[in-house]
Amino acid sequence: MDFTHHFLLSMPQMQDSHFAQSLIYILEHDTDGAWGVVINQALDMSLAEVFQQLGIQSTNDAIKAESVYRGGPVNSQHGLVLHEPGIAFESTRQFVGGIALSSSLDVLKAVAAGEEPQNRRVLLGHAGWGPGQLEQEMLDNAWLSCEANLDIIFHTPVTSMRQAVADLLGVNLSQFVGQAGHA
């Protein structure tokens, strides 16, 4: 199965601290592996700090107060902006499902100025899987999967995202336990 443009909802038995209680948006999945971004783990960092580190000026206090998210453990210092397609920046890549990812300085300057993209999530790092690794994790019941919904990415409070995806799947997260089997 191709998990491109799907959410991965971590199951309670997920022991990897990078992915416990995570919701991942898969940007690409093929025979070479898969990669995506964690979208529900806010860092203790605001856009104001990012702007300051990069020497970008912004007078918009609401934008400066926006959270930055941990996109995953791979290249964890590399900034990415997940956004709806529209304006293209120096390093914008369009993906299946009506989503784009930009990683150049010009996108952050546009954000600081209050320009497009309005619907965005600023992330540091991404998640990646080698060939067959994600498929094996799915067989091991580490993740639940469903087709992604951009409204959840851009318009659902981060504290409600996992439940919103669970609702799409028709599952009750409170009924999951960390172990399978019986005594």
PyRosetta script that sets phi, psi and omega in degrees:
from pyrosetta import init, pose_from_sequence

init()
pose = pose_from_sequence("MDFTHHFLLSMPQMQDSHFAQSLIYILEHDTDGAWGVVINQALDMSLAEVFQQLGIQSTNDAIKAESVYRGGPVNSQHGLVLHEPGIAFESTRQFVGGIALSSSLDVLKAVAAGEEPQNRRVLLGHAGWGPGQLEQEMLDNAWLSCEANLDIIFHTPVTSMRQAVADLLGVNLSQFVGQAGHA")
pose.set_psi(1, 141.4)
pose.set_omega(1, 177.2)
pose.set_phi(2, -91.6)
pose.set_psi(2, 122.2)
pose.set_omega(2, -177.9)
pose.set_phi(3, -97.4)
pose.set_psi(3, 10.9)
pose.set_omega(3, 176.3)
pose.set_phi(4, -57.8)
pose.set_psi(4, 137.6)
pose.set_omega(4, -178.5)
pose.set_phi(5, 59.3)
pose.set_psi(5, 41.2)
pose.set_omega(5, 175.6)
pose.set_phi(6, -123.9)
pose.set_psi(6, 154.3)
pose.set_omega(6, 169.0)
pose.set_phi(7, -90.7)
pose.set_psi(7, 144.6)
pose.set_omega(7, 167.9)
pose.set_phi(8, -116.0)
pose.set_psi(8, 123.4)
pose.set_omega(8, 179.9)
pose.set_phi(9, -106.8)
pose.set_psi(9, 117.3)
pose.set_omega(9, -176.8)
pose.set_phi(10, -68.1)
pose.set_psi(10, 142.1)
pose.set_omega(10, 178.4)
pose.set_phi(11, -89.2)
pose.set_psi(11, 160.5)
pose.set_omega(11, -176.9)
pose.set_phi(12, -58.7)
pose.set_psi(12, -28.6)
pose.set_omega(12, -178.2)
pose.set_phi(13, -78.0)
pose.set_psi(13, 0.3)
pose.set_omega(13, 178.1)
pose.set_phi(14, -63.6)
pose.set_psi(14, 110.9)
pose.set_omega(14, -176.1)
pose.set_phi(15, -90.1)
pose.set_psi(15, -19.3)
pose.set_omega(15, -179.4)
pose.set_phi(16, -69.5)
pose.set_psi(16, 116.9)
pose.set_omega(16, -175.4)
pose.set_phi(17, -61.7)
pose.set_psi(17, -22.3)
pose.set_omega(17, 177.9)
pose.set_phi(18, -68.4)
pose.set_psi(18, -23.9)
pose.set_omega(18, -172.1)
pose.set_phi(19, -121.7)
pose.set_psi(19, -1.0)
pose.set_omega(19, 177.7)
pose.set_phi(20, -60.9)
pose.set_psi(20, 134.4)
pose.set_omega(20, 179.4)
pose.set_phi(21, 59.3)
pose.set_psi(21, 30.0)
pose.set_omega(21, -175.7)
pose.set_phi(22, -101.9)
pose.set_psi(22, 158.3)
pose.set_omega(22, 171.3)
pose.set_phi(23, -126.5)
pose.set_psi(23, 121.8)
pose.set_omega(23, -176.3)
pose.set_phi(24, -115.4)
pose.set_psi(24, 139.5)
pose.set_omega(24, 172.7)
pose.set_phi(25, -103.5)
pose.set_psi(25, 119.6)
pose.set_omega(25, -179.2)
pose.set_phi(26, -86.1)
pose.set_psi(26, 118.5)
pose.set_omega(26, -179.9)
pose.set_phi(27, -85.3)
pose.set_psi(27, -35.3)
pose.set_omega(27, -175.7)
pose.set_phi(28, -153.4)
pose.set_psi(28, 138.4)
pose.set_omega(28, 178.7)
pose.set_phi(29, -147.2)
pose.set_psi(29, 123.7)
pose.set_omega(29, 178.0)
pose.set_phi(30, -153.2)
pose.set_psi(30, -166.5)
pose.set_omega(30, -177.1)
pose.set_phi(31, -66.6)
pose.set_psi(31, -17.5)
pose.set_omega(31, 178.5)
pose.set_phi(32, -85.6)
pose.set_psi(32, -6.7)
pose.set_omega(32, -179.2)
pose.set_phi(33, 129.8)
pose.set_psi(33, -157.2)
pose.set_omega(33, -178.2)
pose.set_phi(34, -146.1)
pose.set_psi(34, 156.0)
pose.set_omega(34, 171.6)
pose.set_phi(35, -152.0)
pose.set_psi(35, 152.3)
pose.set_omega(35, -178.7)
pose.set_phi(36, -165.6)
pose.set_psi(36, -165.2)
pose.set_omega(36, -178.0)
pose.set_phi(37, -135.1)
pose.set_psi(37, 139.4)
pose.set_omega(37, 170.9)
pose.set_phi(38, -71.1)
pose.set_psi(38, 131.8)
pose.set_omega(38, -175.8)
pose.set_phi(39, -116.2)
pose.set_psi(39, 2.1)
pose.set_omega(39, -174.2)
pose.set_phi(40, -123.1)
pose.set_psi(40, 19.5)
pose.set_omega(40, -178.6)
pose.set_phi(41, -121.5)
pose.set_psi(41, 94.7)
pose.set_omega(41, 179.3)
pose.set_phi(42, -70.0)
pose.set_psi(42, 138.2)
pose.set_omega(42, 174.1)
pose.set_phi(43, -87.8)
pose.set_psi(43, 165.1)
pose.set_omega(43, 174.6)
pose.set_phi(44, -84.3)
pose.set_psi(44, 61.6)
pose.set_omega(44, -176.1)
pose.set_phi(45, -152.9)
pose.set_psi(45, 140.2)
pose.set_omega(45, 178.3)
pose.set_phi(46, -109.7)
pose.set_psi(46, 166.5)
pose.set_omega(46, 176.2)
pose.set_phi(47, -61.6)
pose.set_psi(47, -30.5)
pose.set_omega(47, 177.8)
pose.set_phi(48, -56.2)
pose.set_psi(48, -41.5)
pose.set_omega(48, 178.9)
pose.set_phi(49, -65.9)
pose.set_psi(49, -40.7)
pose.set_omega(49, 177.9)
pose.set_phi(50, -64.0)
pose.set_psi(50, -46.8)
pose.set_omega(50, 179.5)
pose.set_phi(51, -59.1)
pose.set_psi(51, -43.2)
pose.set_omega(51, -179.2)
pose.set_phi(52, -63.0)
pose.set_psi(52, -44.5)
pose.set_omega(52, 179.8)
pose.set_phi(53, -62.0)
pose.set_psi(53, -31.6)
pose.set_omega(53, -176.5)
pose.set_phi(54, -98.9)
pose.set_psi(54, 0.6)
pose.set_omega(54, 179.2)
pose.set_phi(55, 70.6)
pose.set_psi(55, 31.1)
pose.set_omega(55, 179.4)
pose.set_phi(56, -98.6)
pose.set_psi(56, 132.3)
pose.set_omega(56, 179.1)
pose.set_phi(57, -92.5)
pose.set_psi(57, 139.0)
pose.set_omega(57, 173.6)
pose.set_phi(58, -146.9)
pose.set_psi(58, 136.1)
pose.set_omega(58, 177.6)
pose.set_phi(59, -105.3)
pose.set_psi(59, 0.5)
pose.set_omega(59, -176.9)
pose.set_phi(60, -91.1)
pose.set_psi(60, 104.7)
pose.set_omega(60, -176.9)
pose.set_phi(61, -63.1)
pose.set_psi(61, -34.4)
pose.set_omega(61, 179.9)
pose.set_phi(62, -65.0)
pose.set_psi(62, -42.9)
pose.set_omega(62, 178.9)
pose.set_phi(63, -67.0)
pose.set_psi(63, -43.8)
pose.set_omega(63, -179.4)
pose.set_phi(64, -62.0)
pose.set_psi(64, -27.8)
pose.set_omega(64, -179.2)
pose.set_phi(65, -82.4)
pose.set_psi(65, -11.2)
pose.set_omega(65, -179.0)
pose.set_phi(66, -59.7)
pose.set_psi(66, 145.5)
pose.set_omega(66, 178.9)
pose.set_phi(67, -76.6)
pose.set_psi(67, 154.5)
pose.set_omega(67, 169.8)
pose.set_phi(68, -106.4)
pose.set_psi(68, 143.5)
pose.set_omega(68, -174.0)
pose.set_phi(69, -113.6)
pose.set_psi(69, 150.5)
pose.set_omega(69, 175.8)
pose.set_phi(70, -82.6)
pose.set_psi(70, 108.3)
pose.set_omega(70, -177.4)
pose.set_phi(71, -79.2)
pose.set_psi(71, -17.8)
pose.set_omega(71, 179.3)
pose.set_phi(72, 151.1)
pose.set_psi(72, 173.5)
pose.set_omega(72, -174.1)
pose.set_phi(73, -81.1)
pose.set_psi(73, -10.8)
pose.set_omega(73, -178.6)
pose.set_phi(74, -87.3)
pose.set_psi(74, 129.4)
pose.set_omega(74, -178.1)
pose.set_phi(75, 48.7)
pose.set_psi(75, 54.5)
pose.set_omega(75, -170.8)
pose.set_phi(76, -66.6)
pose.set_psi(76, -6.8)
pose.set_omega(76, 175.3)
pose.set_phi(77, -102.5)
pose.set_psi(77, -3.1)
pose.set_omega(77, -177.8)
pose.set_phi(78, -85.0)
pose.set_psi(78, 121.4)
pose.set_omega(78, -178.5)
pose.set_phi(79, -81.8)
pose.set_psi(79, 137.7)
pose.set_omega(79, 178.6)
pose.set_phi(80, -134.6)
pose.set_psi(80, 146.3)
pose.set_omega(80, 174.1)
pose.set_phi(81, -121.6)
pose.set_psi(81, 111.3)
pose.set_omega(81, 175.6)
pose.set_phi(82, -86.0)
pose.set_psi(82, 127.2)
pose.set_omega(82, -176.0)
pose.set_phi(83, -153.8)
pose.set_psi(83, 166.9)
pose.set_omega(83, 174.9)
pose.set_phi(84, -72.5)
pose.set_psi(84, 148.8)
pose.set_omega(84, -179.5)
pose.set_phi(85, -66.5)
pose.set_psi(85, 163.3)
pose.set_omega(85, -178.0)
pose.set_phi(86, 156.3)
pose.set_psi(86, -106.2)
pose.set_omega(86, 177.9)
pose.set_phi(87, -68.6)
pose.set_psi(87, 139.0)
pose.set_omega(87, 178.5)
pose.set_phi(88, -104.9)
pose.set_psi(88, 136.1)
pose.set_omega(88, 178.2)
pose.set_phi(89, -104.9)
pose.set_psi(89, 179.3)
pose.set_omega(89, -176.9)
pose.set_phi(90, -53.3)
pose.set_psi(90, -36.4)
pose.set_omega(90, -177.6)
pose.set_phi(91, -127.3)
pose.set_psi(91, 46.7)
pose.set_omega(91, -179.8)
pose.set_phi(92, -88.6)
pose.set_psi(92, 136.6)
pose.set_omega(92, 174.9)
pose.set_phi(93, -125.0)
pose.set_psi(93, 128.9)
pose.set_omega(93, 178.7)
pose.set_phi(94, -88.9)
pose.set_psi(94, 141.6)
pose.set_omega(94, 180.0)
pose.set_phi(95, -124.1)
pose.set_psi(95, 163.0)
pose.set_omega(95, 174.6)
pose.set_phi(96, -56.9)
pose.set_psi(96, 143.9)
pose.set_omega(96, 175.6)
pose.set_phi(97, 95.3)
pose.set_psi(97, 6.4)
pose.set_omega(97, 176.9)
pose.set_phi(98, 75.9)
pose.set_psi(98, 43.5)
pose.set_omega(98, 179.3)
pose.set_phi(99, -137.3)
pose.set_psi(99, 152.7)
pose.set_omega(99, -179.5)
pose.set_phi(100, -132.8)
pose.set_psi(100, 160.6)
pose.set_omega(100, 178.8)
pose.set_phi(101, -136.1)
pose.set_psi(101, 128.1)
pose.set_omega(101, 179.2)
pose.set_phi(102, -124.5)
pose.set_psi(102, 146.3)
pose.set_omega(102, -178.4)
pose.set_phi(103, -136.7)
pose.set_psi(103, 14.3)
pose.set_omega(103, -179.8)
pose.set_phi(104, -96.9)
pose.set_psi(104, 162.7)
pose.set_omega(104, -177.5)
pose.set_phi(105, -60.8)
pose.set_psi(105, -31.4)
pose.set_omega(105, -176.6)
pose.set_phi(106, -63.5)
pose.set_psi(106, -30.7)
pose.set_omega(106, 178.1)
pose.set_phi(107, -67.9)
pose.set_psi(107, -39.8)
pose.set_omega(107, 178.8)
pose.set_phi(108, -69.3)
pose.set_psi(108, -34.2)
pose.set_omega(108, 175.7)
pose.set_phi(109, -65.0)
pose.set_psi(109, -39.8)
pose.set_omega(109, 177.8)
pose.set_phi(110, -65.2)
pose.set_psi(110, -42.7)
pose.set_omega(110, 177.5)
pose.set_phi(111, -60.9)
pose.set_psi(111, -46.5)
pose.set_omega(111, -179.3)
pose.set_phi(112, -59.9)
pose.set_psi(112, -33.3)
pose.set_omega(112, -179.7)
pose.set_phi(113, -82.7)
pose.set_psi(113, -3.9)
pose.set_omega(113, 179.9)
pose.set_phi(114, 82.2)
pose.set_psi(114, 17.2)
pose.set_omega(114, -179.9)
pose.set_phi(115, -91.4)
pose.set_psi(115, -172.3)
pose.set_omega(115, 176.1)
pose.set_phi(116, -63.6)
pose.set_psi(116, 151.1)
pose.set_omega(116, 2.4)
pose.set_phi(117, -86.1)
pose.set_psi(117, 132.7)
pose.set_omega(117, 179.4)
pose.set_phi(118, -76.3)
pose.set_psi(118, -40.8)
pose.set_omega(118, 177.7)
pose.set_phi(119, -93.8)
pose.set_psi(119, 109.8)
pose.set_omega(119, -172.7)
pose.set_phi(120, -154.5)
pose.set_psi(120, 163.5)
pose.set_omega(120, 171.2)
pose.set_phi(121, -142.1)
pose.set_psi(121, 118.3)
pose.set_omega(121, 179.8)
pose.set_phi(122, -89.7)
pose.set_psi(122, 126.7)
pose.set_omega(122, -172.0)
pose.set_phi(123, -128.7)
pose.set_psi(123, 155.4)
pose.set_omega(123, 169.8)
pose.set_phi(124, -118.1)
pose.set_psi(124, 120.3)
pose.set_omega(124, 178.5)
pose.set_phi(125, 84.3)
pose.set_psi(125, 176.8)
pose.set_omega(125, 177.7)
pose.set_phi(126, -150.5)
pose.set_psi(126, 175.4)
pose.set_omega(126, 178.6)
pose.set_phi(127, -111.7)
pose.set_psi(127, 144.2)
pose.set_omega(127, 180.0)
pose.set_phi(128, -142.6)
pose.set_psi(128, 151.7)
pose.set_omega(128, 178.4)
pose.set_phi(129, -132.1)
pose.set_psi(129, 140.4)
pose.set_omega(129, 175.3)
pose.set_phi(130, -76.9)
pose.set_psi(130, 175.7)
pose.set_omega(130, 179.7)
pose.set_phi(131, -54.7)
pose.set_psi(131, 126.2)
pose.set_omega(131, 177.4)
pose.set_phi(132, 78.0)
pose.set_psi(132, -10.4)
pose.set_omega(132, -175.9)
pose.set_phi(133, -67.2)
pose.set_psi(133, -46.3)
pose.set_omega(133, 179.5)
pose.set_phi(134, -64.8)
pose.set_psi(134, -40.8)
pose.set_omega(134, 178.4)
pose.set_phi(135, -59.0)
pose.set_psi(135, -41.2)
pose.set_omega(135, 178.9)
pose.set_phi(136, -66.7)
pose.set_psi(136, -41.0)
pose.set_omega(136, 178.2)
pose.set_phi(137, -63.5)
pose.set_psi(137, -35.1)
pose.set_omega(137, 176.4)
pose.set_phi(138, -65.6)
pose.set_psi(138, -42.7)
pose.set_omega(138, 177.6)
pose.set_phi(139, -63.5)
pose.set_psi(139, -30.6)
pose.set_omega(139, 178.8)
pose.set_phi(140, -83.0)
pose.set_psi(140, 6.2)
pose.set_omega(140, 179.6)
pose.set_phi(141, 59.6)
pose.set_psi(141, 35.0)
pose.set_omega(141, 177.6)
pose.set_phi(142, -80.1)
pose.set_psi(142, -21.9)
pose.set_omega(142, -174.5)
pose.set_phi(143, -136.8)
pose.set_psi(143, 151.0)
pose.set_omega(143, 162.8)
pose.set_phi(144, -107.0)
pose.set_psi(144, 149.4)
pose.set_omega(144, -175.1)
pose.set_phi(145, -133.5)
pose.set_psi(145, 145.5)
pose.set_omega(145, 171.1)
pose.set_phi(146, -154.8)
pose.set_psi(146, 162.8)
pose.set_omega(146, 177.9)
pose.set_phi(147, -61.6)
pose.set_psi(147, 140.0)
pose.set_omega(147, -176.8)
pose.set_phi(148, -72.3)
pose.set_psi(148, 157.4)
pose.set_omega(148, 179.9)
pose.set_phi(149, -132.3)
pose.set_psi(149, 115.7)
pose.set_omega(149, -175.4)
pose.set_phi(150, -64.1)
pose.set_psi(150, -27.6)
pose.set_omega(150, 177.7)
pose.set_phi(151, -61.8)
pose.set_psi(151, -37.5)
pose.set_omega(151, 177.9)
pose.set_phi(152, -66.5)
pose.set_psi(152, -41.9)
pose.set_omega(152, -178.9)
pose.set_phi(153, -62.8)
pose.set_psi(153, -46.6)
pose.set_omega(153, -169.9)
pose.set_phi(154, -102.7)
pose.set_psi(154, -16.9)
pose.set_omega(154, -173.2)
pose.set_phi(155, -128.7)
pose.set_psi(155, 5.8)
pose.set_omega(155, 179.2)
pose.set_phi(156, -106.4)
pose.set_psi(156, 131.5)
pose.set_omega(156, 177.5)
pose.set_phi(157, -55.3)
pose.set_psi(157, 140.9)
pose.set_omega(157, -175.3)
pose.set_phi(158, -56.4)
pose.set_psi(158, -33.4)
pose.set_omega(158, -179.6)
pose.set_phi(159, -71.9)
pose.set_psi(159, -14.1)
pose.set_omega(159, -179.3)
pose.set_phi(160, -107.8)
pose.set_psi(160, -3.0)
pose.set_omega(160, -173.6)
pose.set_phi(161, -62.5)
pose.set_psi(161, -47.1)
pose.set_omega(161, -178.4)
pose.set_phi(162, -61.1)
pose.set_psi(162, -42.1)
pose.set_omega(162, 179.2)
pose.set_phi(163, -66.5)
pose.set_psi(163, -37.8)
pose.set_omega(163, 178.4)
pose.set_phi(164, -61.3)
pose.set_psi(164, -40.2)
pose.set_omega(164, 177.7)
pose.set_phi(165, -71.2)
pose.set_psi(165, -40.3)
pose.set_omega(165, 176.0)
pose.set_phi(166, -58.5)
pose.set_psi(166, -39.4)
pose.set_omega(166, 177.4)
pose.set_phi(167, -62.5)
pose.set_psi(167, -40.5)
pose.set_omega(167, 176.4)
pose.set_phi(168, -59.8)
pose.set_psi(168, -37.3)
pose.set_omega(168, -178.9)
pose.set_phi(169, -81.4)
pose.set_psi(169, -15.2)
pose.set_omega(169, -177.8)
pose.set_phi(170, 75.1)
pose.set_psi(170, 32.2)
pose.set_omega(170, -179.9)
pose.set_phi(171, -119.2)
pose.set_psi(171, 155.8)
pose.set_omega(171, 177.9)
pose.set_phi(172, -106.0)
pose.set_psi(172, 109.9)
pose.set_omega(172, -177.1)
pose.set_phi(173, -60.8)
pose.set_psi(173, -30.8)
pose.set_omega(173, -177.5)
pose.set_phi(174, -69.5)
pose.set_psi(174, -15.0)
pose.set_omega(174, -179.8)
pose.set_phi(175, -93.0)
pose.set_psi(175, -2.2)
pose.set_omega(175, 178.0)
pose.set_phi(176, -85.6)
pose.set_psi(176, 141.8)
pose.set_omega(176, 176.2)
pose.set_phi(177, -120.5)
pose.set_psi(177, 166.2)
pose.set_omega(177, -175.3)
pose.set_phi(178, -79.4)
pose.set_psi(178, -2.2)
pose.set_omega(178, -178.2)
pose.set_phi(179, -134.0)
pose.set_psi(179, 151.3)
pose.set_omega(179, 176.7)
pose.set_phi(180, -110.1)
pose.set_psi(180, 161.0)
pose.set_omega(180, 177.4)
pose.set_phi(181, 103.7)
pose.set_psi(181, -165.8)
pose.set_omega(181, -179.3)
pose.set_phi(182, -142.5)
pose.set_psi(182, 165.4)
pose.set_omega(182, -176.8)
pose.set_phi(183, -78.4)
pose.dump_pdb("model.pdb")
